[in-house]
Structure formats: structure tokens, C-alpha cells
Amino acid sequence: MGKLNGFLLHTDEPCPRPEPEDMVNRELIAFIESKRKGLGLSLSDLARRCNPRKPHKMRRALDSFLLTAKMHPAYLALLAGELGFCLEEVAELERRHDRRLHRQRNLFIEHFDLIEDHADWILATPSYRNIFFHGMGLHSCYIGMHRPLTIGDLLRLYRQGQWISDSSCCGRVHIFFGAGSPLSGMNSFQGFCRGCGKILHDELGSFSRLFFPARKVMDEQPYEPSPETVESLVAGLHRRMEN
């Protein structure tokens, strides 16, 4: 087991993780595939039509797209011309995917006042304290994490005045994601403005301002993956208020 100034680097046991989000835009893949199949084209046929001089390059791009839903904009424009769709349709599917991917994060921001008002109850309830949402975390070069950051960790950090920045917006910025290097001190964060709820990207003066407070609360609090979500937490808080 490794240590850094008393902070846990890793364990020899399996690392508990929440169920990962599906990052792939399956709806976009299905949309493109329906257009291709509607025209009766094989992948090789489509590759030749899009790039007659180098069909093998287009075929590789298509194969990769079916796995990742990612494609170079120039190739995507070629697909649009051959399959008869407009790029705005793709942009809307990407916006919908982003809303799905960040639904729990957005609920956390939208209902943060309610969550903060019930912080004691959440911290005393492991299934809610250990909620993780996509986009939350602490990523550090050279130093592995023994568990993910959780809502409970964020609430404890905010109470201590940590992971809060006075970045230029209409309110203080509460950070939910940080990344950087303990060697160079370079860092970046994502957070939300308490005034308007806007997502902001910025940096602190030193990565240690993100790293050490977060590792301290993570090492002090037991963790196990939770089946709960921000959505179920908010619903539970509303029921609690009604009772």
C-alpha cells in the first residue's frame, strides 16, 4: 500500500467504482446507420462513395464511428452529403446526448440549495453520501485514486471553505471537478456559480488547493458504491420535507 504525506495512494484490494455512464452517443450511431441502411449501402459502398480515392481511410473512420460516435467534421460533412441529412440534425443529437450525460450533474446544481440544507442528513446516510455523478472527480498526474469523489465529499469540502473559488461571475464558484499535476502545480477545475448556476472552467493558484483537501476528506470517510442517484436523492429530500 502506498502513501504520500499520510494520504492513501492506492490499495491492494479491488478499487470500488460506481457504475460508469455510457459515454457513447448511441442515438447518433443509430441515426447514421438508419440512413445508410435505408439507402441499401454497405459500409464499404458508403466509404467508396464518400472518398473514392482513399476508401480505406473512410472505412476506418466509419468503423471507429460505430464504436465511439466520433468522426472528423470533414468526414461527417461527406456523410451528410451522401446520406441526405443536415449537420444541424447531428448537432441536436449531440446536444441531447450531452443533456442525458450530465442530467445528474445538472440536477445537483439546480437543487443545490435543497441538498445543502439537508447536508447533515445526507452525510449520515451512506447510500446518499456516496452518490457519484458523471463529471465529478479529482484527477491527478502520477497519483492514483483509491476511490471516487462523492457528493458527501463535496458537501464536507464546501463546509470547510474548500473547493470554492471567487472566479469572475455573479457568485462564488463551487468546484465539482479538479485535475492537475502535483509536480508542476498546473491545474484546472469545473464548477458552478451559486448566483446563476453557470458551469465555469478555471484554475486555482496551486494544485495543492484541490488535491490535499479532497484527499483528506476522502481518506477520513468510508466509501462503498451506491445505487442511488442525484435524482433519487432529490426525490427523497422532497418526501422528507413533506413528512
N, C-alpha and C positions, 0 to 999 in steps of 0.2 A: 504494500500500500504506500503511495507516495504522498508527501506533504510539502507545502510551501508556506513558510511562516505560520504553521499551525493550521492552514486551510487544506481541506481534503482535495487532492488532485484526482484520484481515481480509486476504485475499489477492485478487488479481485473477483467480486461477485458480479453476476449479470446486472447490467445497468437498467433500472426500471424506466420505461418510457411510456408516455401516453400514446394512444393510437394515432398514427400520423394522418394528416389530411392528405387527400388525393390531390396532388398539385397539378395534375394533367387536365387540360380543358377537354373533357370527353365530348361535350356538346359540339365543340368546333370540329373535332375529328369526324363525328357523325355527320355534321353538315356537309363537309367537303366530300366525304365518302358517298353520301346520298346523291350529290351532284354527279360524281364520277360514274356511279353505277347506273344512274338514270340515263346517261348517255351510252351505256354499254361499253365503257372503256376499261381495259385492264390498266394496272399501274404502269406497265411497260409502254402501252399505247399512249397513255397520257404523258409520260416522260418524253416520248419521241415527238409528240405534238407541241409540247412546251419548249423543248430545246433540241431541235433536230440535229444540230451539230455535235452536241455532247449530251445525248440522252442518259448516259450512265450517271452523270452528275445530278441530273434532275431526279433520276430514280433513287439515288441515295438520299436526296433531300426529302422525297416522298416517304421513303421507308422510315427515316428519322421522324418525320412529322407524325406518322401513325403511332409512334411511341411517346412523343413529347408534346405534340400540338404546337411545336415551334418551327418556324420557317423564315428564311431571309425575306424581307419585304419585296425584293425584286422577283423572287420565285413565286411569292404569293400573288403578285400582280399578274404573272403569267398564268397561274391557275385561274384567277378570276376571269381573264380573257377567254380561256379555253372552256371553262365550265359554266360560264354565264352567270356569275354573281358579282356583287359590288363589294368593295373593300369596307364600306360602312357597315354591311351586314356582319363582316368579320369583327369589326371594332365593337359592335354591340354585343356579340357573343363573348368577346374578351372582357367587356365591362360587366356582363352578367356573371362570368366566372370569377372575376375579382370580388364582386359583392358576395358571392357564395363563400369564397375562400376566407374572406375577412368578416363574415357575419358575426361571429362570436366576439371578435375584437371590437366591432362597431357597437354591439350591444353593451359591452363593458364600458365604453366611453359614454354612450347615450344614458346609461343608468348608473354612472359612477357615483353620483350623489347618494343614491339609494344604497349602493354597495358600501360606500364609506360610512354611512350612518349605522350600518349593521356589521361593522368590521369585527367587533368583539365576538359576535355570534359566529361569523364566518371562520374566524381564526380558531374557535373552539370546536368546529365541525370539520373533521378531516376530509370528508368527501367533497365539501365545498372549498375548503382551504387549499386543496391540492388540484384545483381546476387549472388547466393549461389551455391557452388558445393559440391558434396559429399566428405567428408574428411576434410572440413574446419570447424573450430569452436573453441570455448572456453568452456571447461567443468570444473566445479568447485564443489568439495565436499561441501555440506551444503548450497550452494548459488545457487538459481535458476536463469536462464537466461530469460529475458523478450523478447528477440528476437535473431535470429541467427546472427552470424558474416557474413559480406558480402565482396565482392570484394572492394567496396568503403572503407570499414573499413580498409582492409589490405593496400590499397594504402595510406590512411592517416597515418596509423601507420608507414609504411616504410618511408614516408616523414619526420616523426618526429624522425627517427632513432630507432624506437621501433620495437619489434618483429624481430630483426636481430641479428644473433649470429655469432661470429668468430670461430665457431666449426672447427675442423680439416678437411678441404677439400681444394679444389683449389680456392675457392671463398667464399664470405660471404654467410651465410645461411639465407634465408628469410623464416620466420615461417608462416605456414598457419593453424596450429592446436596446441592448448595448453591444458593441463589438469593438475590438481593438487589440493592441499589442502591449504586453507588459514590459517589453524591452524598449520600444521607441516611445511609448505613451500615446501614439496615434490612436484615435478613437472616433466613433460616430454613434449616434443614437437616433431612435424614433420615439416620439412621444405625442401626447395630445394636449392642446391648450385647454385649461379649465374654463377659460372665458367663452370660447366659441366652438370647442371640440375639434378644431382643425388638426390634422396629422402634420407634424413637423419633423424635419430631419436637420440635425445639427451636431455639434461636438462639444465636449467639455474640455477644460484646460488640461486634464490628465486622465488617462485610462484608469488610474487607481481610484478615482472618484466613482467609477462604475463598478470596478472589479471587487475591491475589498469589502464595501458594504454589502454587496449582493452575496458574496461567498460567505460572509459572516452569518447572515440570516438563513442562508441555505443549509449551512452546517449545524445551526442550532435547532432546526425544525425537522422532525421526522417526515418522511415522504413515502407515499405509495400512489400509483396511478389511480385516478378517479374516473368513474363512469359519467360523472356529472359534467355539464357544460355551463357556460355563462347564461344561456337561455333558461336552463332548468334552475339555476341559482336565482335569477330574477323572478321566475315564477314562484319559487319557494319563498322569496322575500315578500312578494305581494300577498301570498297566503298567510304568512306570519303576521303581516300588518293587519289583515282582515280579522285575524283571531285575537 
